[in-house]
Each structure stands twice: as structure tokens, then as C-alpha cells.
Amino acid sequence: MAGNKDISEIYMKSSPSSVKAAAKLLQLAGDNIVTWRTLSISSKELHLDYTLPTGQSFRWRRTGDIEYTGVIGNRVVKLRQDEDEVLYQVLARGEEEIECNSNDESIIREYFNLSPSTPEIPSSLSRCDSSPTTFSQLSEYWAARDQRFAAVRTYFPGARMLRQDPLECLFSFICSSNNNISRIHSMVEKLCSTYGTPLLLSASSDHGKRDLDAQADSSPHTPLHSDDQDVTQDRQAPLSFYAFPNLDQLAVATEEELRNAGFGYRAKFITGSVQALRERPERGREWLLSLRDVPYEEAAAALCTLPGIGPKVAACVSLFSLDKHNAIPVDTHVWDIATKYYMPGLKGKSLTKNVHEQIQKVFEDRFGPFCGWAHNTLFMSELASQRQRLPEKLGGTTNALSTKAPAVVAKKQQPSVKRRKIKQPEFFDDLN
């Protein structure tokens, strides 16, 4: 068998088309190295570039070409987009599972919502067997019902919704209020590094951390939910290898401490929500998990009883962590989509709770029970940082990127990052 160095060199020098073979060689190397494994999912079902840097989660960094590293629960995970599948490595696990890798794939698949459970699959998509409805099938369904979606969907394939831990998602989006992507990343990492549990790298992945640090330094990351003309793209802090803190760990934080750390007025919402959740008989996280079993309206109303949670943050938490596939978080971009394509009569009106509900109903009537997923593709098509992917007739630039290999082309033509004074936060700016 080839030595570890030889196998690593085979992988590093291999073309994208030979990554599968390289991954198999890595698996044969045994326990002395961190191996690449496959999720066995096509890019039509999951594309990292259109899923991870889209403002759903704030734990991911681009650490290589079409490669991201982040934290899922108590695991540090590195993901790589192959030509038509996704590969993963687990670089670290929580202390209680440091020697166990049997659950890695199932945990990662759950995080990426690869088997969304819902009894409300549109009848036109019902199957004669027991296989779950795929994202590709849903995309076909939406395209048949909406001209705009049909026109832009091929430019943003595999844009999935995540299924995050609801506690992490809740406090991440409390940090998002009137904020921009870079600062939200920084705040979430401060919570993790200050109050969370360290995730210890195994001896075989120490070299991987050094590689990640070097790659992160040389791989600027421009989030999709950020307009590089409006938002200052400060260099992100190094990725922290910490699990998100639980409620008992967060309870140590004081409002003064968080304000001094740069959280501003959000500090009182964090400490207030921690207290409110800890006072619940279900002990907080269990209560949040129970909201997966109730209708969206009930879940959103329950979330809005917590300090600092309004309709938009409730919709984000519901869509990104509570299986509410029909939730529509309404920000300035979604407002523009609604008034441009579906509800022109709303132009000039204020974004009130009632108007938010009207937009929710329009999307649900048009796209069905997974309208939250459909809205994500429409959302990306409106971002200034992504319009280069679209032809001019669809609102993009004249030099639109090819849809055949979006990730590879994006690497070659990634827009330069300009430092400018913040004019207005991009994604997280309206109703909390």
C-alpha cells in the first residue's frame, strides 16, 4: 500500500474527475490519516456554493477551491464539491465521540436536510414507491408554476435549506439583527470560543488544521447574502473549533460582558432569551425541538415570545432549523421580489407584520409547502454579488457565467472584494 504522503499527493494533484478514485485510496490508508468520504449526493441536490455561504449558518469558511470547513454540532467538518458529488472529512469530534465515526455521515446528512420529512408533498410529485421526493423534483414543480423561478433556477442548482440545531440557529439570528454577515460571523464565533466546548483535533488531523489556516488566509470568502457594494468585507476571524455553547454555558454570560465584546443592544436579547429558555419546564432546547412538531404559525408565535425575536427572525429559525419548509423570511430582497413579480400593489407600503403575512401567503399559494426552499433561489438571483451569473435579459450582466460548471467558473471570475463604508446592512435589516 502506498504511504500516507504518496496518497495525499495523489489527491492534491488529481483533477476533479479523479477525486472519487483518490478518496477511495485515502480510505484504504487506514486510521493514520483523516479520510475523504462521499455523501453520494449529486450537485443538483446539494451544491456547497449555493448552500453554505448564503446566510443560513455562520460557522463556515471557504478553505479551498469549492471547499468549506465548519462545525456541525460537536464535529469539525471539511466539505469539498466534486464534479457531481460532495466529499467530507471529519477533522475533530467532541470528547465523548472522539473515537467514534459511525454517526458522522448520518449527522452530516441530517444537517443538509437530505431527507426532509413532510406529509404535504404536492400531489403532482407523488411517487409510486417509497422514495422521498428529491430537490430536483421540487425544482421542476416550482418551475412549472412560476416563470421567474423557471428562468433562474439553472444558475443556482442544489441550493438546499439546512436543518441546524435550533438553539444555535436561534442565537445566531439574534446576533443578525441590523447586522452584516462579517460581524454576525464574528459574534457567533465569539460566543463559541468564549462559552463553548473546545473540539480537539485528532493527531491525524493536526496537519489538516495547519493546511486550513493557510488556505483560509489565501481564500477570501464573499457570502451570497452580502452585497459587496454596500457591506464592508472585513477579513473574517480564524475559524474556531468549538461546539456552540449549550444553555448552561450561555447562562454564564452577562449583558455587560457581551456589550463589552461588541454585541451592542443584542446583548440584552441574548441574556434575556437564555433566561426565558432556562425557565421553561422543558429546559429550553427540548422546547425548541418540540416546535418541529407544530404548524409554522404556532412555532413562529412561540418564538416571538422570546426577547428580540420578531417575524423575520422567527421565520429564519423556523426555516433553517425547525422543519418549517414553508417559512418566508422577508427582508429587503424578498420585499423587492414580492413587489416586482407577485404583489406590485405593495410598493410604497411599510413592511409591517401584516404585510409580512401577505407575502408569506402569496409564496405559499404559488410554490406550495416547500415555498421557503423555492424563495431561496429567487433570493440569490436578486443579489448584486450573484447577478453576474445571470444573462442581461434576466437582470444580470452581459458576461453571465456559464451554468454548466458554476463552481469552477465562479473560482476563475470571482468578483474582487472592495472595502467600503457600510451604507445599509444587506440581509438582516428589517423586522427582527
C-alpha positions in Angstrom: 0.0 0.0 0.0 1.3 3.5 -0.8 2.4 5.6 2.2 0.3 8.5 3.5 2.4 11.1 1.8 2.0 9.4 -1.6 -1.7 9.1 -1.2 -2.0 12.8 -0.1 0.0 13.8 -3.2 -2.3 11.7 -5.4 -5.3 13.6 -4.0 -3.7 17.1 -4.2 -2.5 16.6 -7.8 -5.7 14.9 -9.0 -8.1 16.5 -11.4 -11.7 16.9 -10.1 -12.8 13.9 -12.2 -10.4 11.7 -10.3 -11.3 12.8 -6.8 -13.5 9.7 -6.4 -10.6 7.4 -7.0 -8.3 9.5 -4.7 -10.9 9.4 -2.0 -11.0 5.6 -2.2 -7.3 5.4 -1.9 -7.4 7.7 1.2 -10.0 5.4 2.8 -7.6 2.4 2.2 -4.9 4.2 4.1 -6.4 3.3 7.5 -6.6 5.2 10.7 -3.4 7.2 10.3 -4.9 10.0 8.2 -8.3 11.8 8.0 -10.1 10.2 5.1 -12.3 11.7 2.4 -15.7 10.1 2.2 -18.7 10.7 -0.1 -22.2 11.7 0.8 -23.3 10.1 -2.5 -25.4 13.1 -3.5 -25.3 14.9 -6.8 -24.7 18.7 -7.2 -28.3 19.1 -8.4 -29.4 18.0 -4.9 -26.6 19.8 -2.9 -24.2 22.5 -4.1 -22.0 23.9 -1.4 -21.6 27.3 -3.1 -25.3 27.9 -3.1 -26.0 26.4 0.4 -23.3 27.2 2.9 -22.4 30.9 2.3 -26.0 32.1 1.9 -26.7 33.5 5.4 -28.3 30.3 6.8 -25.4 29.4 9.1 -22.4 31.4 10.3 -19.9 28.6 11.1 -18.5 28.0 7.7 -15.4 29.4 5.9 -14.1 28.8 2.4 -10.8 27.0 2.9 -10.0 25.9 -0.6 -11.3 25.6 -4.2 -15.0 24.8 -3.8 -14.2 23.6 -0.2 -15.6 24.7 3.1 -14.8 24.0 6.7 -17.1 24.5 9.6 -18.7 23.0 12.8 -21.7 20.7 12.8 -22.8 20.0 16.4 -19.6 18.7 18.1 -17.8 17.9 14.8 -15.3 19.9 12.8 -16.2 19.0 9.2 -14.4 19.8 5.9 -16.5 19.6 2.7 -15.5 19.6 -0.9 -17.6 19.8 -4.1 -16.6 17.3 -6.7 -17.9 17.3 -10.2 -21.2 15.7 -9.2 -21.0 14.8 -5.6 -19.9 16.1 -2.2 -17.0 14.7 -0.2 -16.4 15.2 3.5 -13.8 14.8 6.2 -14.3 14.9 10.0 -11.3 16.7 11.4 -12.4 16.6 15.1 -15.2 15.3 17.3 -16.4 16.1 20.8 -14.6 14.4 23.6 -17.4 11.9 24.1 -17.2 10.8 20.5 -13.6 11.3 19.6 -13.0 7.7 18.8 -16.4 7.2 17.1 -17.1 7.9 13.4 -20.1 5.6 12.9 -22.6 8.5 13.1 -20.6 11.0 11.0 -22.5 10.6 7.7 -26.0 10.5 9.3 -25.3 13.7 11.2 -24.0 15.5 8.2 -26.9 14.3 6.0 -29.4 15.5 8.6 -27.7 18.9 8.7 -28.1 19.2 5.0 -31.7 18.2 5.1 -31.1 15.4 2.7 -34.3 13.6 3.7 -36.8 16.4 4.6 -39.8 14.9 6.2 -43.2 16.3 5.5 -46.6 14.8 4.8 -47.5 17.6 2.4 -45.6 16.6 -0.8 -47.5 18.2 -3.7 -49.8 15.5 -5.3 -48.2 16.1 -8.7 -44.9 14.9 -7.3 -46.3 11.8 -5.5 -44.3 8.6 -6.3 -45.4 5.0 -6.7 -42.6 3.8 -4.5 -41.4 4.9 -1.0 -38.5 7.0 -2.2 -38.5 10.6 -0.8 -39.2 13.5 -3.2 -35.9 15.0 -4.4 -34.9 18.6 -4.6 -34.7 18.2 -8.4 -38.3 17.1 -8.5 -39.4 20.0 -6.3 -37.5 22.4 -8.6 -39.3 21.0 -11.6 -42.6 21.5 -9.8 -41.8 25.2 -8.9 -40.6 25.9 -12.5 -43.9 24.7 -13.9 -45.7 27.1 -11.6 -43.5 30.2 -11.9 -41.9 31.9 -14.8 -39.2 33.7 -12.9 -38.1 30.6 -11.0 -38.0 28.6 -14.2 -35.7 31.3 -15.8 -33.2 31.5 -13.0 -33.1 28.0 -11.4 -30.4 26.5 -13.6 -27.9 29.2 -12.5 -28.2 28.2 -8.8 -28.5 24.4 -8.7 -28.6 22.5 -5.4 -29.4 25.5 -3.2 -30.7 23.5 -0.2 -32.1 24.6 3.2 -30.1 23.4 6.2 -31.5 21.7 9.3 -29.5 23.2 12.0 -29.6 22.8 15.8 -32.4 25.2 16.8 -30.5 26.6 19.8 -27.5 27.5 17.7 -29.8 28.9 15.0 -31.9 31.0 17.4 -28.9 32.8 19.0 -27.1 33.2 15.7 -30.1 35.1 14.3 -30.5 37.2 17.4 -27.0 38.3 16.5 -28.2 39.0 13.0 -30.5 41.9 13.9 -29.5 45.1 11.9 -26.1 43.5 11.2 -23.9 42.4 8.3 -22.5 39.0 7.5 -18.9 39.6 8.6 -20.0 40.9 12.1 -22.5 38.1 12.5 -19.8 35.5 11.8 -17.6 37.3 14.4 -20.2 37.4 17.1 -21.2 33.8 16.7 -17.6 32.7 16.9 -17.1 34.9 20.0 -20.0 33.1 21.7 -18.5 29.7 20.7 -14.8 30.4 21.7 -15.8 32.2 24.9 -18.5 29.9 26.2 -18.5 26.7 24.0 -16.6 23.4 24.4 -13.3 23.1 22.5 -13.3 20.4 19.8 -10.0 18.6 20.0 -8.3 17.7 16.7 -7.1 14.1 16.4 -3.4 13.6 16.0 -4.0 12.6 12.3 -5.7 15.9 11.6 -3.1 18.3 13.1 -1.6 18.7 9.6 -5.1 19.4 8.3 -5.5 22.4 10.7 -2.3 23.9 9.5 -3.5 23.5 5.9 -6.8 25.0 6.8 -5.2 28.1 8.4 -3.1 28.6 5.3 -6.0 28.1 2.9 -8.3 30.4 4.9 -5.7 33.2 4.8 -5.5 32.9 1.0 -9.2 32.2 0.2 -11.4 35.3 0.7 -15.0 34.4 1.2 -17.8 36.6 -0.1 -21.1 35.4 1.3 -24.0 35.2 -1.1 -26.2 37.2 1.4 -24.0 40.2 1.2 -23.7 42.9 -1.4 -20.1 43.8 -1.9 -21.1 47.3 -2.9 -22.8 48.0 0.3 -21.2 45.9 3.0 -17.6 46.1 4.2 -16.0 42.7 3.7 -13.6 42.7 6.7 -11.3 39.7 6.9 -13.0 37.0 9.0 -11.6 35.8 12.2 -9.9 32.4 12.2 -12.4 29.6 12.3 -12.9 28.5 15.9 -13.0 24.8 16.7 -15.7 25.0 19.4 -19.1 23.5 19.7 -21.9 26.0 20.0 -22.5 26.6 23.8 -25.5 25.0 25.5 -27.9 27.0 27.6 -26.0 26.3 30.9 -22.8 27.6 29.2 -24.5 30.6 27.8 -26.0 31.4 31.2 -22.5 32.4 32.4 -22.6 35.4 30.0 -23.7 38.7 31.4 -25.2 41.6 29.4 -22.2 43.8 30.4 -19.7 41.2 29.3 -21.4 40.8 25.9 -21.7 44.6 25.3 -18.0 44.9 26.0 -17.4 42.2 23.5 -19.2 44.2 20.8 -22.7 42.7 20.8 -24.3 46.0 21.5 -28.1 46.1 22.2 -28.2 42.4 21.1 -26.6 41.5 24.5 -29.8 42.0 26.4 -31.7 39.8 23.9 -29.1 37.0 24.2 -29.2 37.0 28.0 -32.9 37.5 28.1 -33.6 34.6 25.8 -31.2 32.4 27.7 -33.1 33.2 30.9 -36.5 32.7 29.3 -35.5 29.3 27.9 -33.9 28.1 31.1 -37.1 28.9 33.0 -39.2 26.7 30.8 -40.2 23.3 32.3 -38.9 21.7 29.1 -35.4 23.2 29.7 -35.2 25.3 26.6 -33.6 23.2 23.9 -36.1 20.5 24.2 -38.9 23.1 23.9 -37.3 24.4 20.7 -37.1 20.9 19.3 -40.7 20.3 20.1 -41.6 23.2 17.8 -40.7 20.9 14.9 -43.9 19.1 15.6 -46.3 22.0 15.4 -47.6 24.1 12.5 -45.4 27.0 11.3 -47.7 29.7 12.6 -47.7 28.2 16.1 -43.9 27.8 16.0 -43.3 31.4 14.9 -45.7 32.8 17.5 -43.9 30.8 20.2 -40.5 32.1 19.1 -41.8 35.7 19.1 -42.4 35.4 22.9 -38.6 35.4 23.3 -36.7 38.7 23.7 -35.5 40.2 20.5 -37.4 37.8 18.2 -39.8 39.3 15.6 -41.5 37.9 12.5 -38.3 37.7 10.3 -36.0 36.1 12.8 -38.8 33.7 13.7 -39.1 32.8 10.0 -35.4 32.3 9.7 -35.2 30.0 12.7 -38.3 28.1 11.6 -37.0 27.6 8.0 -33.3 26.8 8.9 -33.8 24.6 11.9 -37.5 23.7 12.7 -38.6 21.8 9.5 -40.9 24.7 8.5 -40.2 24.4 4.8 -42.9 26.9 4.0 -41.5 29.8 6.1 -40.6 33.0 4.2 -38.1 35.4 5.9 -39.0 38.8 4.5 -36.0 41.2 4.1 -35.4 44.0 1.6 -34.5 41.4 -1.2 -37.6 39.3 -0.6 -39.7 42.5 -0.5 -38.2 43.5 -3.8 -39.0 40.1 -5.3 -42.6 40.2 -4.0 -43.3 43.7 -5.3 -41.5 43.1 -8.7 -43.1 39.8 -9.6 -46.1 39.0 -7.4 -47.5 41.9 -5.4 -46.9 45.2 -7.2 -49.6 46.8 -5.1 -47.3 46.7 -2.1 -44.9 49.3 -3.5 -44.7 52.3 -1.2 -46.1 50.4 1.8 -44.2 49.7 5.0 -43.1 46.2 5.9 -45.4 45.5 8.8 -46.3 42.2 10.4 -49.5 42.1 8.4 -47.6 42.7 5.1 -45.1 40.0 6.1 -48.1 37.6 6.4 -49.5 38.7 3.0 -46.1 37.9 1.3 -46.0 34.6 3.1 -49.4 33.6 1.7 -48.5 34.6 -1.8 -45.4 32.5 -1.8 -47.2 29.6 -0.2 -50.0 29.7 -2.8 -47.6 29.8 -5.7 -44.9 27.4 -4.6 -46.6 25.1 -2.1 -45.4 23.5 1.1 -41.7 23.9 0.3 -42.0 27.6 -0.7 -39.2 28.5 1.7 -36.8 26.5 -0.4 -38.1 28.0 -3.7 -37.7 31.5 -2.3 -34.0 30.9 -1.6 -33.2 30.5 -5.3 -35.2 33.7 -6.2 -33.4 35.5 -3.3 -30.0 34.7 -4.7 -31.0 35.8 -8.2 -31.6 39.3 -6.8 -28.2 39.8 -5.1 -25.8 42.2 -6.8 -23.0 39.8 -6.0 -24.7 37.0 -7.9 -26.2 38.8 -10.9 -23.0 38.1 -12.9 -24.3 34.6 -13.2 -27.4 35.7 -15.0 -27.8 36.9 -18.6 -28.8 40.5 -19.1 -32.4 39.6 -20.0 -32.8 38.1 -16.5 -31.4 41.2 -14.7 -27.8 40.1 -14.8 -24.7 41.3 -16.5 -23.9 40.8 -20.2 -21.0 38.5 -19.3 -23.1 36.0 -17.4 -21.3 32.9 -16.1 -21.9 29.5 -17.6 -24.4 27.2 -15.8 -22.6 24.1 -16.9 -19.9 24.2 -14.2 -20.9 27.1 -11.9 -18.4 26.4 -9.1 -15.4 26.1 -11.3 -16.3 29.2 -13.3 -17.0 31.1 -10.1 -13.5 30.4 -9.0 -12.0 32.0 -12.1 -14.3 35.0 -12.2 -14.8 35.7 -8.5 -15.5 39.4 -8.1 -12.9 41.5 -6.3 -13.8 42.4 -2.7 -13.9 46.1 -2.1 -13.7 47.8 1.3 -16.4 50.4 1.6 -18.2 52.1 4.3 -21.4 50.3 5.3 -24.4 52.1 3.8 -27.1 49.6 4.9 -26.9 46.0 6.3 -27.6 43.7 3.4 -29.6 40.7 4.6 -30.6 41.2 8.2 -32.0 44.6 8.3 -35.8 44.7 8.6 -38.2 43.2 11.0 -36.4 41.2 13.7 
